[in-house]
């Protein structure tokens, strides 16, 4: 019995795995310097409306449409959401734990209490988590990146 088919199958699996190491999404990345997430959130008003690039570990992804991902900087523990319009980019729903680079425009969203409740309820439904509207006591300010492109690396 020849071992050639087994060897061929092993080589094919290795080749497929090596090509899947990086996933480029959306527009090609253009910004040459990443801005630490802690720096963005430490003085957010200086970055609002500007294009930025961040890097971090994916800790959450929209499980409904793949329209957002949460990146955490392991050094500082700070996190930022990368949001895209539905269908523009689909972040990998199994991306948790993978490293990513993302670019887009840093935005500030001011929400009333009702808008904060609606957003939290929607996110809880997407992630399959319970949500109690009584836990929201007022409005909120959210900083996120309106994503244009991303690179997701293999685990």
C-alpha positions as CSV (number, residue, x, y, z in Angstrom):
1,X,0.0,0.0,0.0
2,X,1.4,3.4,-1.0
3,X,1.9,6.2,1.5
4,X,1.8,8.8,-1.3
5,X,-1.9,9.6,-0.9
6,X,-1.4,10.2,2.9
7,X,1.7,12.4,2.2
8,X,-0.2,14.4,-0.4
9,X,-3.2,15.0,1.9
10,X,-0.8,16.1,4.7
11,X,0.9,18.6,2.4
12,X,-2.4,19.9,1.1
13,X,-3.7,20.5,4.6
14,X,-0.5,22.3,5.5
15,X,-0.7,24.5,2.4
16,X,-4.3,25.5,3.1
17,X,-3.5,26.4,6.7
18,X,-0.5,28.5,5.7
19,X,-2.6,30.6,3.3
20,X,-5.3,31.3,5.9
21,X,-2.8,33.1,8.2
22,X,-4.0,36.6,7.5
23,X,-7.4,37.9,6.5
24,X,-7.6,41.3,4.8
25,X,-11.0,43.0,5.0
26,X,-12.3,46.2,3.4
27,X,-10.1,48.9,2.1
28,X,-6.3,48.3,2.1
29,X,-4.6,49.7,5.2
30,X,-2.9,53.0,4.5
31,X,-1.9,54.5,7.8
32,X,1.8,53.8,8.7
33,X,1.6,54.4,12.5
34,X,-0.7,52.7,14.9
35,X,-2.1,54.8,17.8
36,X,-2.4,52.9,21.1
37,X,-6.0,52.4,22.2
38,X,-5.1,53.9,25.6
39,X,-3.9,57.1,23.9
40,X,-7.1,57.4,21.9
41,X,-9.3,56.9,25.0
42,X,-7.0,59.0,27.2
43,X,-7.5,62.2,25.1
44,X,-10.3,61.3,22.7
45,X,-11.4,64.8,21.7
46,X,-8.0,65.3,19.9
47,X,-8.7,62.3,17.7
48,X,-12.4,62.7,16.9
49,X,-13.0,62.9,13.1
50,X,-9.5,61.8,12.3
51,X,-8.4,58.6,10.6
52,X,-6.6,56.2,13.0
53,X,-5.1,52.8,13.0
54,X,-5.2,50.5,16.1
55,X,-4.0,47.1,17.0
56,X,-5.3,44.6,19.5
57,X,-6.7,41.3,20.4
58,X,-10.3,40.6,19.3
59,X,-12.5,39.8,22.3
60,X,-16.0,40.1,20.8
61,X,-17.5,40.1,17.4
62,X,-21.1,40.8,16.4
63,X,-22.6,37.3,16.1
64,X,-25.5,38.5,14.0
65,X,-23.9,40.3,11.0
66,X,-20.1,40.5,11.8
67,X,-20.6,44.3,11.7
68,X,-18.3,45.2,14.7
69,X,-15.5,43.8,16.7
70,X,-14.0,44.8,20.0
71,X,-10.2,45.2,20.1
72,X,-8.3,45.1,23.4
73,X,-4.8,46.3,24.0
74,X,-3.4,43.6,26.2
75,X,-0.8,46.0,27.7
76,X,-3.3,48.7,28.9
77,X,-6.5,46.6,29.1
78,X,-8.3,49.3,27.1
79,X,-10.8,48.4,24.4
80,X,-12.3,50.0,21.4
81,X,-15.1,49.0,19.1
82,X,-14.5,48.9,15.3
83,X,-17.9,49.4,13.7
84,X,-18.9,49.1,10.0
85,X,-22.1,49.4,8.1
86,X,-23.8,46.1,7.7
87,X,-22.3,44.2,4.8
88,X,-19.4,46.6,4.1
89,X,-17.0,44.3,6.0
90,X,-17.9,41.1,7.8
91,X,-15.6,40.5,10.7
92,X,-14.9,36.8,11.4
93,X,-17.5,35.6,14.0
94,X,-14.9,33.1,15.3
95,X,-12.2,35.9,15.6
96,X,-12.0,35.9,19.4
97,X,-8.4,35.7,20.5
98,X,-6.9,36.7,17.1
99,X,-4.8,39.8,16.7
100,X,-6.0,42.5,14.4
101,X,-5.1,45.8,12.9
102,X,-8.0,48.1,12.0
103,X,-8.3,51.6,10.4
104,X,-11.1,54.1,10.2
105,X,-12.4,57.4,11.5
106,X,-12.4,57.9,15.3
107,X,-16.0,59.0,16.2
108,X,-17.9,60.2,19.2
109,X,-21.5,59.2,19.8
110,X,-23.6,61.0,22.4
111,X,-26.7,59.0,23.4
112,X,-29.7,59.8,25.5
113,X,-30.8,57.3,28.2
114,X,-33.3,55.8,25.8
115,X,-30.7,55.5,23.1
116,X,-28.3,53.9,25.5
117,X,-30.9,51.4,26.6
118,X,-31.8,50.5,23.0
119,X,-28.1,50.1,22.1
120,X,-27.3,47.9,25.2
121,X,-30.5,45.8,24.6
122,X,-29.5,45.3,20.9
123,X,-25.9,44.3,21.8
124,X,-27.1,41.9,24.6
125,X,-29.5,40.2,22.1
126,X,-26.7,39.8,19.6
127,X,-24.3,38.3,22.1
128,X,-27.0,36.2,23.9
129,X,-26.5,38.0,27.2
130,X,-29.2,39.1,29.6
131,X,-29.9,42.8,29.9
132,X,-31.8,44.8,32.6
133,X,-32.9,48.3,31.4
134,X,-33.0,49.4,35.0
135,X,-29.2,49.1,35.0
136,X,-29.0,52.2,32.7
137,X,-29.3,55.4,34.8
138,X,-28.5,58.0,32.2
139,X,-27.2,58.8,28.8
140,X,-23.7,57.9,27.5
141,X,-20.9,59.0,25.4
142,X,-19.3,56.3,23.2
143,X,-16.1,56.5,21.3
144,X,-15.5,54.0,18.5
145,X,-13.8,53.7,15.1
146,X,-16.0,53.8,12.0
147,X,-14.0,51.1,10.2
148,X,-12.7,51.2,6.6
149,X,-10.3,48.3,6.6
150,X,-8.8,45.6,8.8
151,X,-6.2,42.8,8.9
152,X,-7.0,39.8,11.1
153,X,-4.1,37.5,11.9
154,X,-4.3,33.8,12.6
155,X,-4.3,32.8,16.3
